[in-house]
């Protein structure tokens, strides 16, 4: 009996349908970057979940947005100054609401395990302003061990990091994050050898979108949380959008 392989993320992004991504999961209703948040986004029918990855003192891959623990946990100080075991002891949910007190900082392998067979994963490497030597190799290793090379896109504001990911594992989709409009967007993409351009939704116009699509590149927009940004995303059109409100936003 032949078992059909699941459609890879690249094919889904190129299908003509705008994919829905849960930015840090369902961050509107749950503490961001926790398994509860990701699980809720999956239940709501997203195509991808987006997570942020740092490196712990002992080389682990904790999923948390900030370089500092203070905003989203009951810990304090830099993520990089704690071991993975120490990070997992911090409360990562009570800041949102007392009912989430049991939530902890997950590791990338936990997030990949939750997503496998259900949704794709956008992995943002938080390599700026504090660099994490060796994080590219660690992320590629985690994705390979999870058997999800064709189910993830690795993105970062550190475009050199993205180029390294592509060199380590050419089958992994890569994307560059931008908060402003590059003078030459195709040069930015070529320099990073990236597949997906990931700007803030207000930093791209239809002409730039057309240039990217003509060059065979894809577009993923953040953070699309209201009717206006959703309409703009459709007008471009984007290949994927990332929202904090996956219950409300539907492309």
DAHUJO-V597116 format. One record per residue. N is the residue number from 0. RES is the residue in one small letter. BURIAL is 1 if it has 16 or more other C-alpha atoms within 10 Angstrom, else 0. D_CENTER is the distance of its C-alpha to the mean C-alpha in Angstrom with 2 decimals. Layout:
n | res | burial | d_center
N | RES | BURIAL | D_CENTER
N | RES | BURIAL | D_CENTER
//
This chain:
n | res | burial | d_center
0 | x | 0 | 35.29
1 | x | 0 | 32.32
2 | x | 0 | 28.92
3 | x | 0 | 26.57
4 | x | 0 | 23.15
5 | x | 0 | 20.20
6 | x | 0 | 19.04
7 | x | 0 | 16.31
8 | x | 1 | 13.04
9 | x | 1 | 14.66
10 | x | 0 | 17.63
11 | x | 1 | 15.91
12 | x | 1 | 14.29
13 | x | 1 | 17.82
14 | x | 0 | 19.68
15 | x | 0 | 20.51
16 | x | 0 | 18.86
17 | x | 1 | 16.04
18 | x | 1 | 13.19
19 | x | 1 | 12.05
20 | x | 1 | 8.54
21 | x | 1 | 8.76
22 | x | 1 | 7.20
23 | x | 1 | 7.48
24 | x | 1 | 9.52
25 | x | 1 | 12.80
26 | x | 1 | 13.02
27 | x | 1 | 16.21
28 | x | 1 | 18.16
29 | x | 1 | 16.80
30 | x | 1 | 15.93
31 | x | 1 | 12.27
32 | x | 1 | 10.22
33 | x | 1 | 13.28
34 | x | 1 | 14.29
35 | x | 1 | 16.32
36 | x | 1 | 13.58
37 | x | 1 | 11.49
38 | x | 1 | 14.92
39 | x | 1 | 15.99
40 | x | 1 | 13.22
41 | x | 1 | 14.18
42 | x | 0 | 17.77
43 | x | 0 | 17.38
44 | x | 1 | 16.52
45 | x | 1 | 12.96
46 | x | 1 | 12.01
47 | x | 1 | 8.34
48 | x | 1 | 6.60
49 | x | 1 | 3.25
50 | x | 1 | 4.44
51 | x | 1 | 6.19
52 | x | 1 | 8.78
53 | x | 1 | 12.34
54 | x | 1 | 15.56
55 | x | 1 | 18.49
56 | x | 1 | 22.08
57 | x | 0 | 22.77
58 | x | 1 | 19.84
59 | x | 1 | 17.58
60 | x | 1 | 13.80
61 | x | 1 | 13.47
62 | x | 1 | 10.44
63 | x | 1 | 11.28
64 | x | 1 | 10.46
65 | x | 0 | 13.87
66 | x | 1 | 15.93
67 | x | 1 | 18.66
68 | x | 1 | 19.13
69 | x | 0 | 21.42
70 | x | 0 | 19.51
71 | x | 1 | 17.78
72 | x | 1 | 20.15
73 | x | 0 | 23.90
74 | x | 1 | 23.56
75 | x | 0 | 24.15
76 | x | 0 | 23.49
77 | x | 0 | 20.89
78 | x | 1 | 18.38
79 | x | 1 | 19.60
80 | x | 0 | 23.16
81 | x | 1 | 22.77
82 | x | 1 | 22.74
83 | x | 1 | 20.32
84 | x | 0 | 23.27
85 | x | 0 | 23.91
86 | x | 1 | 20.38
87 | x | 1 | 20.59
88 | x | 0 | 23.82
89 | x | 1 | 22.48
90 | x | 1 | 22.18
91 | x | 1 | 18.70
92 | x | 1 | 19.86
93 | x | 1 | 23.24
94 | x | 1 | 22.16
95 | x | 1 | 20.89
96 | x | 0 | 23.94
97 | x | 0 | 26.51
98 | x | 0 | 25.76
99 | x | 1 | 22.40
100 | x | 1 | 24.24
101 | x | 0 | 23.59
102 | x | 1 | 19.80
103 | x | 1 | 18.73
104 | x | 1 | 15.89
105 | x | 1 | 14.44
106 | x | 1 | 13.88
107 | x | 1 | 11.20
108 | x | 1 | 14.00
109 | x | 0 | 14.57
110 | x | 1 | 11.17
111 | x | 1 | 11.61
112 | x | 0 | 15.17
113 | x | 0 | 14.46
114 | x | 1 | 12.40
115 | x | 0 | 14.78
116 | x | 0 | 17.08
117 | x | 1 | 15.60
118 | x | 1 | 12.16
119 | x | 1 | 9.54
120 | x | 1 | 6.27
121 | x | 1 | 3.10
122 | x | 1 | 3.74
123 | x | 1 | 4.49
124 | x | 1 | 8.21
125 | x | 1 | 10.33
126 | x | 1 | 13.36
127 | x | 0 | 15.12
128 | x | 0 | 17.72
129 | x | 0 | 18.32
130 | x | 0 | 17.89
131 | x | 1 | 17.33
132 | x | 0 | 19.68
133 | x | 0 | 18.80
134 | x | 1 | 15.13
135 | x | 1 | 14.45
136 | x | 0 | 17.12
137 | x | 0 | 15.96
138 | x | 1 | 12.43
139 | x | 1 | 14.23
140 | x | 0 | 16.87
141 | x | 1 | 14.75
142 | x | 1 | 13.22
143 | x | 0 | 16.81
144 | x | 0 | 18.41
145 | x | 0 | 16.34
146 | x | 0 | 17.49
147 | x | 1 | 14.14
148 | x | 1 | 14.36
149 | x | 1 | 14.56
150 | x | 1 | 11.91
151 | x | 1 | 8.64
152 | x | 1 | 7.26
153 | x | 1 | 6.84
154 | x | 1 | 6.51
155 | x | 1 | 8.67
156 | x | 1 | 11.57
157 | x | 1 | 13.71
158 | x | 1 | 14.68
159 | x | 0 | 17.05
160 | x | 1 | 14.44
161 | x | 1 | 12.84
162 | x | 1 | 16.44
163 | x | 1 | 17.07
164 | x | 1 | 14.32
165 | x | 1 | 15.96
166 | x | 0 | 19.32
167 | x | 0 | 18.67
168 | x | 0 | 17.42
169 | x | 0 | 18.07
170 | x | 0 | 16.92
171 | x | 1 | 13.20
172 | x | 1 | 11.64
173 | x | 1 | 10.57
174 | x | 1 | 9.69
175 | x | 1 | 11.07
176 | x | 1 | 10.20
177 | x | 1 | 13.50
178 | x | 0 | 15.09
179 | x | 0 | 18.44
180 | x | 0 | 20.23
181 | x | 0 | 20.98
182 | x | 0 | 24.62
183 | x | 0 | 23.93
184 | x | 1 | 20.48
185 | x | 1 | 21.52
186 | x | 0 | 22.70
187 | x | 1 | 19.37
188 | x | 1 | 17.75
189 | x | 0 | 20.69
190 | x | 0 | 20.75
191 | x | 1 | 17.24
192 | x | 1 | 17.99
193 | x | 1 | 14.69
194 | x | 1 | 14.22
195 | x | 1 | 11.97
196 | x | 1 | 12.70
197 | x | 1 | 10.17
198 | x | 1 | 12.67
199 | x | 1 | 13.48
200 | x | 1 | 15.29
201 | x | 1 | 18.62
202 | x | 0 | 18.38
203 | x | 1 | 19.03
204 | x | 0 | 22.21
205 | x | 0 | 23.49
206 | x | 0 | 25.30
207 | x | 1 | 22.31
208 | x | 1 | 20.41
209 | x | 0 | 23.54
210 | x | 0 | 23.70
211 | x | 1 | 20.22
212 | x | 1 | 20.96
213 | x | 0 | 24.38
214 | x | 0 | 22.97
215 | x | 0 | 20.91
216 | x | 1 | 17.53
217 | x | 1 | 14.86
218 | x | 1 | 13.36
219 | x | 1 | 10.16
220 | x | 1 | 11.10
221 | x | 1 | 10.15
222 | x | 1 | 11.59
223 | x | 1 | 14.04
224 | x | 1 | 16.17
225 | x | 0 | 19.68
226 | x | 0 | 22.06
227 | x | 0 | 22.44
228 | x | 1 | 18.85
229 | x | 1 | 18.63
230 | x | 0 | 21.91
231 | x | 1 | 20.83
232 | x | 1 | 17.78
233 | x | 1 | 20.32
234 | x | 0 | 22.85
235 | x | 1 | 20.89
236 | x | 1 | 19.67
237 | x | 1 | 15.88
238 | x | 1 | 14.43
239 | x | 1 | 11.53
240 | x | 1 | 11.02
241 | x | 1 | 8.71
242 | x | 1 | 11.20
243 | x | 1 | 12.27
244 | x | 1 | 15.20
245 | x | 1 | 14.63
246 | x | 1 | 18.29
247 | x | 0 | 19.59
248 | x | 1 | 17.54
249 | x | 0 | 18.34
250 | x | 0 | 18.08
//
